[in-house]
């Protein structure tokens, strides 16, 4: 499936995958407001076998099919271990 990837200019390391280029109508209004302005990064053909940097391709495909978008949030960093 072809998808179109945008980055949020308001929230660092937040990316939005869209099923249809420049079609933000599938996003809930609150989400659209929280992301702010989006900048197109590139388009990509996603298959279940494709390796993605920070997302599971099957989850991306399912979300694109059902909702028309997939939101990739930055990875959660765990707290550093304390020395004893």
PyMOL Python script that loads the backbone (N, CA, C, O; Angstrom):
from pymol import cmd

cmd.read_pdbstr("""\
ATOM      1  N   UNK A   1       0.850  -1.177   0.000  1.00  0.00           N
ATOM      2  CA  UNK A   1       0.000   0.000   0.000  1.00  0.00           C
ATOM      3  C   UNK A   1       0.896   1.240   0.000  1.00  0.00           C
ATOM      4  O   UNK A   1       1.849   1.332   0.773  1.00  0.00           O
ATOM      5  N   UNK A   2       0.583   2.159  -0.851  1.00  0.00           N
ATOM      6  CA  UNK A   2       1.294   3.436  -0.898  1.00  0.00           C
ATOM      7  C   UNK A   2       0.778   4.322   0.235  1.00  0.00           C
ATOM      8  O   UNK A   2      -0.429   4.416   0.456  1.00  0.00           O
ATOM      9  N   UNK A   3       1.696   4.970   0.950  1.00  0.00           N
ATOM     10  CA  UNK A   3       1.285   5.911   1.980  1.00  0.00           C
ATOM     11  C   UNK A   3       2.158   7.152   1.903  1.00  0.00           C
ATOM     12  O   UNK A   3       3.203   7.163   1.252  1.00  0.00           O
ATOM     13  N   UNK A   4       1.706   8.187   2.577  1.00  0.00           N
ATOM     14  CA  UNK A   4       2.357   9.490   2.521  1.00  0.00           C
ATOM     15  C   UNK A   4       2.684   9.903   3.948  1.00  0.00           C
ATOM     16  O   UNK A   4       1.811   9.909   4.816  1.00  0.00           O
ATOM     17  N   UNK A   5       3.940  10.247   4.185  1.00  0.00           N
ATOM     18  CA  UNK A   5       4.421  10.486   5.539  1.00  0.00           C
ATOM     19  C   UNK A   5       4.710  11.971   5.743  1.00  0.00           C
ATOM     20  O   UNK A   5       5.345  12.632   4.921  1.00  0.00           O
ATOM     21  N   UNK A   6       4.208  12.467   6.887  1.00  0.00           N
ATOM     22  CA  UNK A   6       4.351  13.876   7.254  1.00  0.00           C
ATOM     23  C   UNK A   6       4.951  13.952   8.650  1.00  0.00           C
ATOM     24  O   UNK A   6       4.758  13.053   9.469  1.00  0.00           O
ATOM     25  N   UNK A   7       5.680  15.031   8.915  1.00  0.00           N
ATOM     26  CA  UNK A   7       6.170  15.241  10.277  1.00  0.00           C
ATOM     27  C   UNK A   7       5.479  16.459  10.861  1.00  0.00           C
ATOM     28  O   UNK A   7       5.175  17.426  10.164  1.00  0.00           O
ATOM     29  N   UNK A   8       5.242  16.381  12.154  1.00  0.00           N
ATOM     30  CA  UNK A   8       4.633  17.501  12.862  1.00  0.00           C
ATOM     31  C   UNK A   8       5.688  18.569  13.092  1.00  0.00           C
ATOM     32  O   UNK A   8       6.791  18.266  13.546  1.00  0.00           O
ATOM     33  N   UNK A   9       5.361  19.811  12.785  1.00  0.00           N
ATOM     34  CA  UNK A   9       6.273  20.912  13.040  1.00  0.00           C
ATOM     35  C   UNK A   9       6.122  21.428  14.470  1.00  0.00           C
ATOM     36  O   UNK A   9       6.916  22.242  14.942  1.00  0.00           O
ATOM     37  N   UNK A  10       5.086  20.934  15.147  1.00  0.00           N
ATOM     38  CA  UNK A  10       4.810  21.358  16.521  1.00  0.00           C
ATOM     39  C   UNK A  10       5.367  20.365  17.541  1.00  0.00           C
ATOM     40  O   UNK A  10       5.794  20.764  18.624  1.00  0.00           O
ATOM     41  N   UNK A  11       5.366  19.073  17.200  1.00  0.00           N
ATOM     42  CA  UNK A  11       5.797  18.027  18.131  1.00  0.00           C
ATOM     43  C   UNK A  11       6.962  17.256  17.516  1.00  0.00           C
ATOM     44  O   UNK A  11       6.830  16.656  16.450  1.00  0.00           O
ATOM     45  N   UNK A  12       8.083  17.281  18.190  1.00  0.00           N
ATOM     46  CA  UNK A  12       9.295  16.643  17.706  1.00  0.00           C
ATOM     47  C   UNK A  12       9.136  15.127  17.624  1.00  0.00           C
ATOM     48  O   UNK A  12       8.566  14.503  18.519  1.00  0.00           O
ATOM     49  N   UNK A  13       9.645  14.546  16.546  1.00  0.00           N
ATOM     50  CA  UNK A  13       9.657  13.092  16.327  1.00  0.00           C
ATOM     51  C   UNK A  13       8.279  12.461  16.250  1.00  0.00           C
ATOM     52  O   UNK A  13       8.127  11.280  16.563  1.00  0.00           O
ATOM     53  N   UNK A  14       7.272  13.221  15.842  1.00  0.00           N
ATOM     54  CA  UNK A  14       5.928  12.691  15.623  1.00  0.00           C
ATOM     55  C   UNK A  14       5.668  12.700  14.121  1.00  0.00           C
ATOM     56  O   UNK A  14       5.780  13.730  13.457  1.00  0.00           O
ATOM     57  N   UNK A  15       5.318  11.526  13.607  1.00  0.00           N
ATOM     58  CA  UNK A  15       5.083  11.371  12.174  1.00  0.00           C
ATOM     59  C   UNK A  15       3.684  10.839  11.935  1.00  0.00           C
ATOM     60  O   UNK A  15       3.160  10.044  12.716  1.00  0.00           O
ATOM     61  N   UNK A  16       3.093  11.287  10.850  1.00  0.00           N
ATOM     62  CA  UNK A  16       1.748  10.888  10.466  1.00  0.00           C
ATOM     63  C   UNK A  16       1.805  10.221   9.100  1.00  0.00           C
ATOM     64  O   UNK A  16       2.303  10.802   8.136  1.00  0.00           O
ATOM     65  N   UNK A  17       1.294   9.001   9.025  1.00  0.00           N
ATOM     66  CA  UNK A  17       1.204   8.278   7.758  1.00  0.00           C
ATOM     67  C   UNK A  17      -0.232   8.436   7.277  1.00  0.00           C
ATOM     68  O   UNK A  17      -1.173   8.175   8.027  1.00  0.00           O
ATOM     69  N   UNK A  18      -0.401   8.859   6.038  1.00  0.00           N
ATOM     70  CA  UNK A  18      -1.736   9.008   5.469  1.00  0.00           C
ATOM     71  C   UNK A  18      -1.928   8.057   4.286  1.00  0.00           C
ATOM     72  O   UNK A  18      -1.005   7.804   3.511  1.00  0.00           O
ATOM     73  N   UNK A  19      -3.132   7.547   4.174  1.00  0.00           N
ATOM     74  CA  UNK A  19      -3.484   6.688   3.046  1.00  0.00           C
ATOM     75  C   UNK A  19      -3.574   7.511   1.762  1.00  0.00           C
ATOM     76  O   UNK A  19      -3.173   7.049   0.694  1.00  0.00           O
ATOM     77  N   UNK A  20      -4.097   8.721   1.868  1.00  0.00           N
ATOM     78  CA  UNK A  20      -4.265   9.602   0.715  1.00  0.00           C
ATOM     79  C   UNK A  20      -3.475  10.890   0.936  1.00  0.00           C
ATOM     80  O   UNK A  20      -3.596  11.534   1.978  1.00  0.00           O
ATOM     81  N   UNK A  21      -2.677  11.250  -0.044  1.00  0.00           N
ATOM     82  CA  UNK A  21      -1.810  12.417   0.084  1.00  0.00           C
ATOM     83  C   UNK A  21      -2.603  13.689   0.371  1.00  0.00           C
ATOM     84  O   UNK A  21      -3.601  13.984  -0.288  1.00  0.00           O
ATOM     85  N   UNK A  22      -2.136  14.427   1.363  1.00  0.00           N
ATOM     86  CA  UNK A  22      -2.698  15.727   1.761  1.00  0.00           C
ATOM     87  C   UNK A  22      -4.161  15.663   2.207  1.00  0.00           C
ATOM     88  O   UNK A  22      -4.832  16.694   2.253  1.00  0.00           O
ATOM     89  N   UNK A  23      -4.665  14.468   2.536  1.00  0.00           N
ATOM     90  CA  UNK A  23      -6.050  14.338   2.983  1.00  0.00           C
ATOM     91  C   UNK A  23      -6.077  14.156   4.496  1.00  0.00           C
ATOM     92  O   UNK A  23      -5.995  13.035   4.999  1.00  0.00           O
ATOM     93  N   UNK A  24      -6.191  15.262   5.208  1.00  0.00           N
ATOM     94  CA  UNK A  24      -6.188  15.246   6.664  1.00  0.00           C
ATOM     95  C   UNK A  24      -7.605  15.141   7.236  1.00  0.00           C
ATOM     96  O   UNK A  24      -7.786  15.228   8.450  1.00  0.00           O
ATOM     97  N   UNK A  25      -8.601  14.958   6.383  1.00  0.00           N
ATOM     98  CA  UNK A  25      -9.992  14.905   6.839  1.00  0.00           C
ATOM     99  C   UNK A  25     -10.284  13.672   7.694  1.00  0.00           C
ATOM    100  O   UNK A  25     -11.268  13.657   8.433  1.00  0.00           O
ATOM    101  N   UNK A  26      -9.448  12.644   7.605  1.00  0.00           N
ATOM    102  CA  UNK A  26      -9.676  11.428   8.397  1.00  0.00           C
ATOM    103  C   UNK A  26      -9.238  11.608   9.853  1.00  0.00           C
ATOM    104  O   UNK A  26      -9.572  10.778  10.698  1.00  0.00           O
ATOM    105  N   UNK A  27      -8.503  12.669  10.158  1.00  0.00           N
ATOM    106  CA  UNK A  27      -8.010  12.895  11.523  1.00  0.00           C
ATOM    107  C   UNK A  27      -9.082  13.522  12.397  1.00  0.00           C
ATOM    108  O   UNK A  27      -9.795  14.422  11.953  1.00  0.00           O
ATOM    109  N   UNK A  28      -9.202  13.058  13.632  1.00  0.00           N
ATOM    110  CA  UNK A  28     -10.087  13.752  14.574  1.00  0.00           C
ATOM    111  C   UNK A  28      -9.577  15.187  14.763  1.00  0.00           C
ATOM    112  O   UNK A  28      -8.371  15.433  14.731  1.00  0.00           O
ATOM    113  N   UNK A  29     -10.488  16.110  14.955  1.00  0.00           N
ATOM    114  CA  UNK A  29     -10.128  17.524  15.065  1.00  0.00           C
ATOM    115  C   UNK A  29      -9.130  17.784  16.194  1.00  0.00           C
ATOM    116  O   UNK A  29      -8.193  18.565  16.026  1.00  0.00           O
ATOM    117  N   UNK A  30      -9.325  17.138  17.336  1.00  0.00           N
ATOM    118  CA  UNK A  30      -8.426  17.336  18.481  1.00  0.00           C
ATOM    119  C   UNK A  30      -7.003  16.887  18.143  1.00  0.00           C
ATOM    120  O   UNK A  30      -6.035  17.537  18.537  1.00  0.00           O
ATOM    121  N   UNK A  31      -6.880  15.782  17.419  1.00  0.00           N
ATOM    122  CA  UNK A  31      -5.563  15.302  17.018  1.00  0.00           C
ATOM    123  C   UNK A  31      -4.917  16.273  16.037  1.00  0.00           C
ATOM    124  O   UNK A  31      -3.736  16.601  16.149  1.00  0.00           O
ATOM    125  N   UNK A  32      -5.705  16.717  15.087  1.00  0.00           N
ATOM    126  CA  UNK A  32      -5.201  17.672  14.099  1.00  0.00           C
ATOM    127  C   UNK A  32      -4.694  18.940  14.787  1.00  0.00           C
ATOM    128  O   UNK A  32      -3.642  19.467  14.426  1.00  0.00           O
ATOM    129  N   UNK A  33      -5.436  19.422  15.767  1.00  0.00           N
ATOM    130  CA  UNK A  33      -5.037  20.626  16.502  1.00  0.00           C
ATOM    131  C   UNK A  33      -3.748  20.390  17.289  1.00  0.00           C
ATOM    132  O   UNK A  33      -2.875  21.257  17.327  1.00  0.00           O
ATOM    133  N   UNK A  34      -3.629  19.221  17.915  1.00  0.00           N
ATOM    134  CA  UNK A  34      -2.443  18.953  18.742  1.00  0.00           C
ATOM    135  C   UNK A  34      -1.184  18.776  17.900  1.00  0.00           C
ATOM    136  O   UNK A  34      -0.086  19.084  18.364  1.00  0.00           O
ATOM    137  N   UNK A  35      -1.324  18.286  16.672  1.00  0.00           N
ATOM    138  CA  UNK A  35      -0.160  18.089  15.809  1.00  0.00           C
ATOM    139  C   UNK A  35       0.329  19.390  15.184  1.00  0.00           C
ATOM    140  O   UNK A  35       1.511  19.524  14.864  1.00  0.00           O
ATOM    141  N   UNK A  36      -0.565  20.333  15.013  1.00  0.00           N
ATOM    142  CA  UNK A  36      -0.183  21.591  14.368  1.00  0.00           C
ATOM    143  C   UNK A  36       0.057  21.384  12.881  1.00  0.00           C
ATOM    144  O   UNK A  36      -0.485  20.466  12.266  1.00  0.00           O
ATOM    145  N   UNK A  37       0.880  22.258  12.320  1.00  0.00           N
ATOM    146  CA  UNK A  37       1.168  22.182  10.892  1.00  0.00           C
ATOM    147  C   UNK A  37       2.010  20.944  10.594  1.00  0.00           C
ATOM    148  O   UNK A  37       2.922  20.602  11.346  1.00  0.00           O
ATOM    149  N   UNK A  38       1.691  20.285   9.489  1.00  0.00           N
ATOM    150  CA  UNK A  38       2.406  19.078   9.087  1.00  0.00           C
ATOM    151  C   UNK A  38       3.204  19.374   7.813  1.00  0.00           C
ATOM    152  O   UNK A  38       2.757  20.112   6.935  1.00  0.00           O
ATOM    153  N   UNK A  39       4.390  18.781   7.740  1.00  0.00           N
ATOM    154  CA  UNK A  39       5.247  18.952   6.567  1.00  0.00           C
ATOM    155  C   UNK A  39       5.440  17.598   5.897  1.00  0.00           C
ATOM    156  O   UNK A  39       5.813  16.622   6.547  1.00  0.00           O
ATOM    157  N   UNK A  40       5.181  17.546   4.585  1.00  0.00           N
ATOM    158  CA  UNK A  40       5.353  16.305   3.825  1.00  0.00           C
ATOM    159  C   UNK A  40       6.828  15.912   3.845  1.00  0.00           C
ATOM    160  O   UNK A  40       7.704  16.747   3.618  1.00  0.00           O
ATOM    161  N   UNK A  41       7.095  14.628   4.119  1.00  0.00           N
ATOM    162  CA  UNK A  41       8.467  14.128   4.155  1.00  0.00           C
ATOM    163  C   UNK A  41       8.747  13.282   2.911  1.00  0.00           C
ATOM    164  O   UNK A  41       9.664  13.584   2.147  1.00  0.00           O
ATOM    165  N   UNK A  42       7.954  12.219   2.707  1.00  0.00           N
ATOM    166  CA  UNK A  42       8.106  11.373   1.525  1.00  0.00           C
ATOM    167  C   UNK A  42       6.957  10.381   1.430  1.00  0.00           C
ATOM    168  O   UNK A  42       6.175  10.234   2.369  1.00  0.00           O
ATOM    169  N   UNK A  43       6.859   9.702   0.293  1.00  0.00           N
ATOM    170  CA  UNK A  43       5.869   8.635   0.139  1.00  0.00           C
ATOM    171  C   UNK A  43       6.614   7.308   0.179  1.00  0.00           C
ATOM    172  O   UNK A  43       7.815   7.240  -0.084  1.00  0.00           O
ATOM    173  N   UNK A  44       5.877   6.259   0.514  1.00  0.00           N
ATOM    174  CA  UNK A  44       6.501   4.964   0.754  1.00  0.00           C
ATOM    175  C   UNK A  44       5.506   3.855   0.450  1.00  0.00           C
ATOM    176  O   UNK A  44       4.322   3.965   0.769  1.00  0.00           O
ATOM    177  N   UNK A  45       5.991   2.798  -0.163  1.00  0.00           N
ATOM    178  CA  UNK A  45       5.187   1.597  -0.378  1.00  0.00           C
ATOM    179  C   UNK A  45       5.399   0.690   0.839  1.00  0.00           C
ATOM    180  O   UNK A  45       6.521   0.260   1.103  1.00  0.00           O
ATOM    181  N   UNK A  46       4.329   0.400   1.575  1.00  0.00           N
ATOM    182  CA  UNK A  46       4.439  -0.444   2.765  1.00  0.00           C
ATOM    183  C   UNK A  46       3.820  -1.804   2.491  1.00  0.00           C
ATOM    184  O   UNK A  46       2.707  -1.913   1.976  1.00  0.00           O
ATOM    185  N   UNK A  47       4.570  -2.834   2.850  1.00  0.00           N
ATOM    186  CA  UNK A  47       4.093  -4.215   2.797  1.00  0.00           C
ATOM    187  C   UNK A  47       4.303  -4.812   4.189  1.00  0.00           C
ATOM    188  O   UNK A  47       5.053  -4.249   4.987  1.00  0.00           O
ATOM    189  N   UNK A  48       3.661  -5.933   4.495  1.00  0.00           N
ATOM    190  CA  UNK A  48       3.858  -6.552   5.814  1.00  0.00           C
ATOM    191  C   UNK A  48       5.320  -6.930   6.083  1.00  0.00           C
ATOM    192  O   UNK A  48       5.743  -6.995   7.238  1.00  0.00           O
ATOM    193  N   UNK A  49       6.081  -7.175   5.028  1.00  0.00           N
ATOM    194  CA  UNK A  49       7.475  -7.587   5.176  1.00  0.00           C
ATOM    195  C   UNK A  49       8.451  -6.413   5.281  1.00  0.00           C
ATOM    196  O   UNK A  49       9.609  -6.602   5.652  1.00  0.00           O
ATOM    197  N   UNK A  50       7.997  -5.229   4.962  1.00  0.00           N
ATOM    198  CA  UNK A  50       8.900  -4.072   4.927  1.00  0.00           C
ATOM    199  C   UNK A  50       9.359  -3.685   6.331  1.00  0.00           C
ATOM    200  O   UNK A  50       8.546  -3.618   7.253  1.00  0.00           O
ATOM    201  N   UNK A  51      10.626  -3.437   6.493  1.00  0.00           N
ATOM    202  CA  UNK A  51      11.172  -2.979   7.774  1.00  0.00           C
ATOM    203  C   UNK A  51      10.964  -1.475   7.876  1.00  0.00           C
ATOM    204  O   UNK A  51      11.297  -0.730   6.954  1.00  0.00           O
ATOM    205  N   UNK A  52      10.414  -1.034   9.000  1.00  0.00           N
ATOM    206  CA  UNK A  52      10.244   0.388   9.283  1.00  0.00           C
ATOM    207  C   UNK A  52      11.054   0.718  10.529  1.00  0.00           C
ATOM    208  O   UNK A  52      11.208  -0.121  11.417  1.00  0.00           O
ATOM    209  N   UNK A  53      11.567   1.931  10.592  1.00  0.00           N
ATOM    210  CA  UNK A  53      12.456   2.322  11.690  1.00  0.00           C
ATOM    211  C   UNK A  53      11.788   2.221  13.062  1.00  0.00           C
ATOM    212  O   UNK A  53      12.354   1.630  13.981  1.00  0.00           O
ATOM    213  N   UNK A  54      10.593   2.791  13.207  1.00  0.00           N
ATOM    214  CA  UNK A  54       9.969   2.859  14.537  1.00  0.00           C
ATOM    215  C   UNK A  54       8.506   2.450  14.541  1.00  0.00           C
ATOM    216  O   UNK A  54       7.728   2.923  15.369  1.00  0.00           O
ATOM    217  N   UNK A  55       8.132   1.576  13.624  1.00  0.00           N
ATOM    218  CA  UNK A  55       6.729   1.143  13.579  1.00  0.00           C
ATOM    219  C   UNK A  55       6.641  -0.261  13.004  1.00  0.00           C
ATOM    220  O   UNK A  55       7.472  -0.677  12.197  1.00  0.00           O
ATOM    221  N   UNK A  56       5.623  -0.973  13.435  1.00  0.00           N
ATOM    222  CA  UNK A  56       5.348  -2.308  12.909  1.00  0.00           C
ATOM    223  C   UNK A  56       4.548  -2.154  11.611  1.00  0.00           C
ATOM    224  O   UNK A  56       3.476  -1.550  11.627  1.00  0.00           O
ATOM    225  N   UNK A  57       5.045  -2.687  10.491  1.00  0.00           N
ATOM    226  CA  UNK A  57       4.355  -2.478   9.213  1.00  0.00           C
ATOM    227  C   UNK A  57       2.927  -3.022   9.183  1.00  0.00           C
ATOM    228  O   UNK A  57       2.061  -2.438   8.531  1.00  0.00           O
ATOM    229  N   UNK A  58       2.671  -4.122   9.874  1.00  0.00           N
ATOM    230  CA  UNK A  58       1.308  -4.684   9.894  1.00  0.00           C
ATOM    231  C   UNK A  58       0.365  -3.737  10.633  1.00  0.00           C
ATOM    232  O   UNK A  58      -0.768  -3.531  10.199  1.00  0.00           O
ATOM    233  N   UNK A  59       0.820  -3.162  11.742  1.00  0.00           N
ATOM    234  CA  UNK A  59       0.004  -2.187  12.474  1.00  0.00           C
ATOM    235  C   UNK A  59      -0.265  -0.949  11.621  1.00  0.00           C
ATOM    236  O   UNK A  59      -1.374  -0.415  11.616  1.00  0.00           O
ATOM    237  N   UNK A  60       0.751  -0.506  10.909  1.00  0.00           N
ATOM    238  CA  UNK A  60       0.586   0.663  10.030  1.00  0.00           C
ATOM    239  C   UNK A  60      -0.458   0.356   8.960  1.00  0.00           C
ATOM    240  O   UNK A  60      -1.370   1.152   8.734  1.00  0.00           O
ATOM    241  N   UNK A  61      -0.331  -0.780   8.310  1.00  0.00           N
ATOM    242  CA  UNK A  61      -1.273  -1.157   7.247  1.00  0.00           C
ATOM    243  C   UNK A  61      -2.696  -1.278   7.783  1.00  0.00           C
ATOM    244  O   UNK A  61      -3.639  -0.806   7.149  1.00  0.00           O
ATOM    245  N   UNK A  62      -2.857  -1.906   8.946  1.00  0.00           N
ATOM    246  CA  UNK A  62      -4.195  -2.052   9.543  1.00  0.00           C
ATOM    247  C   UNK A  62      -4.804  -0.683   9.843  1.00  0.00           C
ATOM    248  O   UNK A  62      -5.971  -0.437   9.539  1.00  0.00           O
ATOM    249  N   UNK A  63      -4.022   0.190  10.430  1.00  0.00           N
ATOM    250  CA  UNK A  63      -4.516   1.520  10.779  1.00  0.00           C
ATOM    251  C   UNK A  63      -4.867   2.335   9.532  1.00  0.00           C
ATOM    252  O   UNK A  63      -5.886   3.024   9.499  1.00  0.00           O
ATOM    253  N   UNK A  64      -4.020   2.253   8.515  1.00  0.00           N
ATOM    254  CA  UNK A  64      -4.308   2.968   7.266  1.00  0.00           C
ATOM    255  C   UNK A  64      -5.602   2.457   6.629  1.00  0.00           C
ATOM    256  O   UNK A  64      -6.403   3.246   6.127  1.00  0.00           O
ATOM    257  N   UNK A  65      -5.801   1.146   6.650  1.00  0.00           N
ATOM    258  CA  UNK A  65      -7.012   0.559   6.061  1.00  0.00           C
ATOM    259  C   UNK A  65      -8.270   0.946   6.825  1.00  0.00           C
ATOM    260  O   UNK A  65      -9.293   1.266   6.221  1.00  0.00           O
ATOM    261  N   UNK A  66      -8.194   0.917   8.165  1.00  0.00           N
ATOM    262  CA  UNK A  66      -9.371   1.174   8.994  1.00  0.00           C
ATOM    263  C   UNK A  66      -9.654   2.658   9.205  1.00  0.00           C
ATOM    264  O   UNK A  66     -10.806   3.088   9.144  1.00  0.00           O
ATOM    265  N   UNK A  67      -8.582   3.453   9.457  1.00  0.00           N
ATOM    266  CA  UNK A  67      -8.768   4.857   9.831  1.00  0.00           C
ATOM    267  C   UNK A  67      -8.321   5.854   8.770  1.00  0.00           C
ATOM    268  O   UNK A  67      -8.738   7.012   8.772  1.00  0.00           O
ATOM    269  N   UNK A  68      -7.458   5.382   7.857  1.00  0.00           N
ATOM    270  CA  UNK A  68      -6.920   6.291   6.844  1.00  0.00           C
ATOM    271  C   UNK A  68      -5.632   6.971   7.288  1.00  0.00           C
ATOM    272  O   UNK A  68      -5.028   7.723   6.524  1.00  0.00           O
ATOM    273  N   UNK A  69      -5.205   6.705   8.541  1.00  0.00           N
ATOM    274  CA  UNK A  69      -3.960   7.293   9.037  1.00  0.00           C
ATOM    275  C   UNK A  69      -3.330   6.400  10.096  1.00  0.00           C
ATOM    276  O   UNK A  69      -3.986   5.532  10.672  1.00  0.00           O
ATOM    277  N   UNK A  70      -2.033   6.634  10.341  1.00  0.00           N
ATOM    278  CA  UNK A  70      -1.297   5.986  11.424  1.00  0.00           C
ATOM    279  C   UNK A  70      -0.427   7.054  12.059  1.00  0.00           C
ATOM    280  O   UNK A  70       0.253   7.798  11.353  1.00  0.00           O
ATOM    281  N   UNK A  71      -0.437   7.138  13.368  1.00  0.00           N
ATOM    282  CA  UNK A  71       0.353   8.128  14.093  1.00  0.00           C
ATOM    283  C   UNK A  71       1.541   7.444  14.736  1.00  0.00           C
ATOM    284  O   UNK A  71       1.384   6.541  15.558  1.00  0.00           O
ATOM    285  N   UNK A  72       2.742   7.884  14.352  1.00  0.00           N
ATOM    286  CA  UNK A  72       3.973   7.339  14.931  1.00  0.00           C
ATOM    287  C   UNK A  72       4.511   8.330  15.951  1.00  0.00           C
ATOM    288  O   UNK A  72       4.907   9.446  15.613  1.00  0.00           O
ATOM    289  N   UNK A  73       4.515   7.898  17.207  1.00  0.00           N
ATOM    290  CA  UNK A  73       5.011   8.725  18.301  1.00  0.00           C
ATOM    291  C   UNK A  73       6.480   8.405  18.554  1.00  0.00           C
ATOM    292  O   UNK A  73       6.957   7.341  18.160  1.00  0.00           O
ATOM    293  N   UNK A  74       7.198   9.310  19.204  1.00  0.00           N
ATOM    294  CA  UNK A  74       8.608   9.023  19.499  1.00  0.00           C
ATOM    295  C   UNK A  74       8.719   7.849  20.461  1.00  0.00           C
ATOM    296  O   UNK A  74       7.829   7.625  21.281  1.00  0.00           O
ATOM    297  N   UNK A  75       9.812   7.104  20.360  1.00  0.00           N
ATOM    298  CA  UNK A  75       9.989   5.977  21.288  1.00  0.00           C
ATOM    299  C   UNK A  75      10.070   6.472  22.731  1.00  0.00           C
ATOM    300  O   UNK A  75      10.596   7.550  23.006  1.00  0.00           O
ATOM    301  N   UNK A  76       9.540   5.664  23.640  1.00  0.00           N
ATOM    302  CA  UNK A  76       9.584   6.001  25.057  1.00  0.00           C
ATOM    303  C   UNK A  76      10.920   5.532  25.610  1.00  0.00           C
ATOM    304  O   UNK A  76      11.288   4.365  25.479  1.00  0.00           O
ATOM    305  N   UNK A  77      11.631   6.450  26.225  1.00  0.00           N
ATOM    306  CA  UNK A  77      12.922   6.115  26.813  1.00  0.00           C
ATOM    307  C   UNK A  77      12.714   5.686  28.259  1.00  0.00           C
ATOM    308  O   UNK A  77      11.975   6.325  29.008  1.00  0.00           O
ATOM    309  N   UNK A  78      13.368   4.606  28.639  1.00  0.00           N
ATOM    310  CA  UNK A  78      13.264   4.179  30.027  1.00  0.00           C
ATOM    311  C   UNK A  78      14.245   4.992  30.878  1.00  0.00           C
ATOM    312  O   UNK A  78      15.243   5.514  30.379  1.00  0.00           O
ATOM    313  N   UNK A  79      13.941   5.083  32.145  1.00  0.00           N
ATOM    314  CA  UNK A  79      14.801   5.819  33.066  1.00  0.00           C
ATOM    315  C   UNK A  79      16.121   5.071  33.220  1.00  0.00           C
ATOM    316  O   UNK A  79      16.130   3.840  33.251  1.00  0.00           O
ATOM    317  N   UNK A  80      17.225   5.788  33.318  1.00  0.00           N
ATOM    318  CA  UNK A  80      18.509   5.110  33.478  1.00  0.00           C
ATOM    319  C   UNK A  80      18.566   4.370  34.817  1.00  0.00           C
ATOM    320  O   UNK A  80      17.995   4.811  35.814  1.00  0.00           O
ATOM    321  N   UNK A  81      19.254   3.257  34.813  1.00  0.00           N
ATOM    322  CA  UNK A  81      19.408   2.474  36.040  1.00  0.00           C
ATOM    323  C   UNK A  81      20.283   3.234  37.022  1.00  0.00           C
ATOM    324  O   UNK A  81      21.247   3.892  36.629  1.00  0.00           O
ATOM    325  N   UNK A  82      19.946   3.141  38.288  1.00  0.00           N
ATOM    326  CA  UNK A  82      20.734   3.823  39.305  1.00  0.00           C
ATOM    327  C   UNK A  82      21.850   2.902  39.788  1.00  0.00           C
ATOM    328  O   UNK A  82      21.684   1.685  39.863  1.00  0.00           O
ATOM    329  N   UNK A  83      22.961   3.493  40.106  1.00  0.00           N
ATOM    330  CA  UNK A  83      24.091   2.729  40.622  1.00  0.00           C
ATOM    331  C   UNK A  83      23.919   2.513  42.119  1.00  0.00           C
ATOM    332  O   UNK A  83      23.462   3.401  42.839  1.00  0.00           O
ATOM    333  N   UNK A  84      24.279   1.355  42.562  1.00  0.00           N
ATOM    334  CA  UNK A  84      24.154   1.068  43.989  1.00  0.00           C
ATOM    335  C   UNK A  84      25.501   0.796  44.607  1.00  0.00           C
ATOM    336  O   UNK A  84      25.588   0.534  45.807  1.00  0.00           O
TER     337      UNK A  84
END
""", "prot")
cmd.dss("prot")
cmd.show_as("cartoon", "prot")
cmd.util.cbc("prot")
cmd.orient("prot")
